[in-house]
Amino acid sequence: MGYTRPVSVLRIKSTVKDKYSRMSVKKLLMMITPDDNCDPAPIAQEPTSPVPQEVICEVASLQKSGLSLEDIVSRLRCRTVPTGYPIHPWRADEDEELPDKLRSILAQYEFAKTIKSWDAKGVPFSTYLYVPEVHPILKTVFHEREDEGHVYKRMGESTRKGGPDKMKTERYTEALYDPSTNLTYPALTGQRKQSIRDVEALFSKGVEDFMKRKGYKVEEEYIRAIRRWRLACDQRGLTQLQRCHYNYELLCLLLSDLMPWYKDIYDFSTLEVTRPTKGVLGLTRETVIALTTNIESREWRRRENRDPEHPRASTTDDVECIFSIMRDMVGNHFTLQCVKYNWRKVCNEFMKRLDPSLPFYYHTSTHDRFYEGDRPSFDEKRGTS
């Protein structure tokens, strides 16, 4: 959630599902059952029902034709996802009974109604999984995304635990014994949990080429998408179009698992509420939200036609940022007098991060100090003008 409204479609989905998980069966039935006293246009017995008027009329018509309520509910349940796609039950690995079918139907209608209401207010959640907030007074867009390094390490951890459903982890073991992959045992087993280098070895070009030679299509596609997303975030010499392409390549891979019909119906109001966010590409729920936010935020800023953004800019948490500046200035061993003496310098450096007039928030080079001057474009390779 943001400060004034939701910023992620996946958060809205989670909120809607939590709401109907706690609702009584009696109220659920009232939300979908027509009121007999209303004629000629039937309405639901519960006035807060999210079910559209035409669906209530259809339920009334089917009841008059002699169809039982359970059969009607089963018919409506099949329509919560596009034709030809599997339905995820309300509770994982359990057959749905009437109460859970009602929850699934009503949650889906509530979710679609919420997305469309935000669309009407100018927040296009039907098109984007993440929509940044706009300051009510300054009218500036505030991008809130997690540091890509943290997300990258969590993706490596999830891969070591199994990765996507169709991926076979023993194929990584095969890659370990191939010298061309440069994959190491610590990188494969995650012995150094905070090591970015180990995660890069896990998703390296050598491992990708190995999977391609062996004909392991699922593993090749998975590694390539993550490796290129990392390049889009942290590699010099790529054009803005290449960065955009690499970002959306991983987003499409996520959507192929989260919303398989995205190629035919790219509308997030049709996203299945009962489809768990946890487990998409084998990732945790938090990682999926952080990753989709990272991609959508970068592309949103690119569409704003601002100056090209330093890919690492504005991703580190403010608390981590100010502590890292302090540590850089006072070292590991210090006195209170030393902290007081350097405090003004620390605050001065930290304010540079918040200054929108600076071309880059910081320059990651030989030190972590912020940089005020002009820097060469991150799209250009090192050593070029």
N, C-alpha and C positions, 0 to 999 in steps of 0.2 A: 504494500500500500504506500501511496505517496502522502504528502501532507494534506492535500485538499481533496484528492480523488484517487482511485486506483490507477496504476501506471502499467499493469501487466494483465493481459487476458487470462493467463494461467492463475493469477491471484483471484480474479473474479470467479473463475471456474471452481476454485477451491472453496471460496466463500459460499457460493450457491449450494454446493454439495453438502457443506457443513450445516447449512440452514435446514435442508430437507432431511438430513440424517436424524435430527432431533424432533421432527414433527410427528404428531400422533396419526394413526391410521384413520381415525374418524375425520380429522381435518383434511387429510389427503383426499378422502372420498368426496367430501363436500366441495373440494376445489374442482373436481372433474365431473360431478353429477349435476345434471340440469335441475333447475327449480321448476317443479310442476305447476306452480302458481303463476308463472310468467308466460304470457302468450301474446302475440304469435312468435316473438323472438326469444328463445330460451336463453337464460343466463345461468352461470354456476351458482350453487347454493352459498358458496363462500365468496364474498365480494372482492377479496384480495387475490383471487385466482389469476395466475399468469397465462392460463390457457386461452388462446384466441377464440373470438366469438364463433367463427365458422366451425371450429372443432367441437365446441359445446353443442352447436346445432346438429352436427353429424352424430354425436353421441346420443342426443335425444331421438334422432331419426332411427338409429340402429336399435335403440331400446324398444321403440314402437314396432319395429319389424320382428321383435321376439328374440333378438340376440342378447345373451347374458352379459352382465357387466364385466366378468372376467375375460370373455372373448373379445369384448370391445377394447379392454385395456391391453390385451396381447396384441391386437391389431395396431393400436397406437404406438405400442412399444417398438414394433418393427419399423416404424417410420421415423424414429429418432435419429437414424443415420441414413445416408443415401443408399439407394437400392444396390445390392450386391456386395456390401461390406459387412464384416462380422460385428456383432454387438457385444460390448463388454458388460458383464453383469454388475449390479450395484456393489455386491461383495465379491471380491476376487475368488475365483475357483468354486463358486456356489451357484446353483440354479436359482433363478429369481422366482420368488412367490409373489402373490398379488401385492402386498405392501411395498416390496422393493421395486416392482414394476411401476407402481404409482409414483414412487420417489424418483425413479429414473425419468419418467415422462415429464413430471412437473418441474424437475430441476432443469431439464433440457429446454422447456418453454421459458422458464425464468431466466436462464442464461442468455438465450437468444433475444429475449425482450430487453435485458440489461444492456447487451452489446448494441442493439439498435437505438436504445435511448441515449447512449453516449455518442453514437454516430450523429444523432440529431442535434447534439450540443456541440458538435465540431470536434469530437475526439474519435478519430476513425479506428476504433478497435476491430471493426470487421475486416480491415485491411492489414493492420500491423499488430503484432503480438505485444509490442511495447510502444507506448506513446508518452513522451516526456511531459512533465508538468510545465505550465507557463505561469510565471510570477504574476499575481493579480494586479500589481501596481506597476512594476517595471516592464511587464509584458515581454520578458526575456525567457527563453526556453532553458530549463534546468535539466541537464543530462545526468542521471544517476545510474552508474554502472560499476560493477565490481572489477577489481584489478584482474586483467586477463591472465597474469601469471598464476594467481590463486586458482582461477577456473581451470587453467591448463593442467595444474598439478592434480586437481580433483578428477579430471578426465583420465589422467594416467592411472590414478588409483582405481577408478571404476573399471578400466580396461583390464588391469591385472586381476580383478575379481571376476571377470567373465565377459565384460563388454556386451555388445548387442546379442540378442537371442540366437541369431543364425551364425554368429562368429564362433570358431573353435580355437580355444586358447592353446591347444597343443601345437598349433601351427606356429605360434610364437616360439615354442621350444625348438621346433625345426629351424627357425630363423637364427636362434642362438648359436647353433653349430655351424652356421654358414659364415665364414670370415668376411664376406663382402658386405654383410649387414652392419658390421661394427656394433652389434647389440651385445651388451654385457650382462652378466648374471645379476649384479646389483640393480641394474636398470629394469630387468625383467621381473625381479622379485620385490622391488620397492624397498630395498634396505635403507636407502637414503630418501626419506619421504619428502623432504623439502628441496630436493635437487631438481632444478629445471633441466640440467644437462641430461639427467637420466630419463626424464619424460621426452625430451627431444630425441634421445636414442630410441625410445619406444615407437615414436612416430616418424622415424627418419626416412629419407629417400631410399636408403639402402634396404630397409625392411619393406618398404612399399614395392620396390623393384623385385625383391625376393618373392613376395606374394603374387606379383604379376607373372613371374616366370613359372611359378607352380600352378597357376590357374585358379588361385584362391580369390575369387571375385569380391566376395563380401568383405574380406579383410583388406584387400587392396583399396576398395572404394572408401572404407571407413578410415584407413590410415591417411589416404590422400586428402580427404576432406578436412581432417583435423590438422594435418601438416600445413595445408595451404591457408587455413584460417589463421594459424600461428604466423605464417609469413605476412599475411595481410595486416596483422597487428604489430609486427616487430621486425620487418625486413626493409632495408633500403633498396632503392632502385626499381620499385614497382610503381606502375601508373595508378591513378585513382580508379580507372576502369578495371584494372586487374584486381585491386583490393576489393572492389565491389563484387566482382565475379567470385572471388574466393570466399567472401563472407556468405554470399547467397548459396554457394555450393554446399556449405555445411548446414545452412538453414533448411534447404530442401531435403537434405538427408534426415534431419530431425523431423520434418513434417511428414516424410514418407512413413515414419513410425507413429507419429502423434496424430496426424490427420491424413490418412492415405489417399483421400479423394482431392487433395489440394490442387492437383493438375487440372481437374475438371471443375471444381467449385472452390475457388480461392476466397473463401468467406469464413472468418473465424467465428461467426455466430453459429455455424454448423458444427463446430468442434464438439466432440462427444464428451459430455460432463463425466460420464462413468469411466472413461479411459484414464487410468492412473498416470499422472505425470512421472511418478517414480518408475524407472525401468525403461524410459524412452532411450534407445541406443545403449541400454545398460547403465545409464547415468542416474544419479540421485535426483530427487525432486528439486533441491536447491541448485544443483549444477545446471539442470535444464533451464530453470528460470534465469539464472545468471548468464548463461550462454546466449539464450534468445534475446535477453536484454542487451547484452554486449553487441550483438550483431545489428539488431534493429536500431540501437542508439547511434552507432557509427554511421549507418546508412542514412538515418534521419538527419544527422548533422551534415553529411555530404550533400543531401538534397537542399539544405538551407543555403547553398551557394556561398558559404563563408570561405575564408582562406583555408587551404589544406591544413588539416589538423595533424599535429605530431601524434602518431598512433599510440604512444604511451601516455599521452597527456591526460591529466585529470582522472586518473584511474585509481590512484592510491588513496586510501582512506585518510581523512584529515588528521585523525589522532596519530596514526602511524607516521604521517608526514612530519608533523611537528616534533615527534620524538626522534625521528631519524635525523632531522636537522640539528637538534640538540646534541645528539650523540656524535655527529660529525664535528661539532664545534668544541665540545668539552671532553670528548673521549670517554673511555670506560672507567677511568678513575678521576674523580673530581671532588671539589669541595663546594659548599653552599656559596661561598664568595665567588668562586669561578662561575657558577650558574647565574648568579645575579649580574656579574660583569657581562656575560654573553647574552643575557635575555633579550636586550634590545635588538641585537643583531639577529637573533633567532626570529623574533617577531617581524623584523624587516624582510628577512628571507621568505617567511611564510606568506606575507602579504603579496609577494610577487606571484605566488600560485593563484591568488584570488583576483589578480589584475587582468581584466579581459582585454586590455590593450596590448599585452605582450604576445608576440607571435607564437611562442611555445611556452608552456608552463614550466618545463624544466628540460635540461639537456643531459641525457645519461651518457656520461663519458668517463673521465678518470675520478670524478667525485660527484657527490649528490647535491651540490649547491645549485640554486636556481640561477638562470642566466637571463640577463635583460636585453642583450644585444641581438642583432639579426643572426639567424642561423641558416645554413643551406637547407633547401627543401629536402624533406625526408624521402621524397619520390626519386631523388637523384642518387646515383651510386657514389660511394666515397671516392674522393679524388677528382670528381667532376665539378664543373662550375655550374 
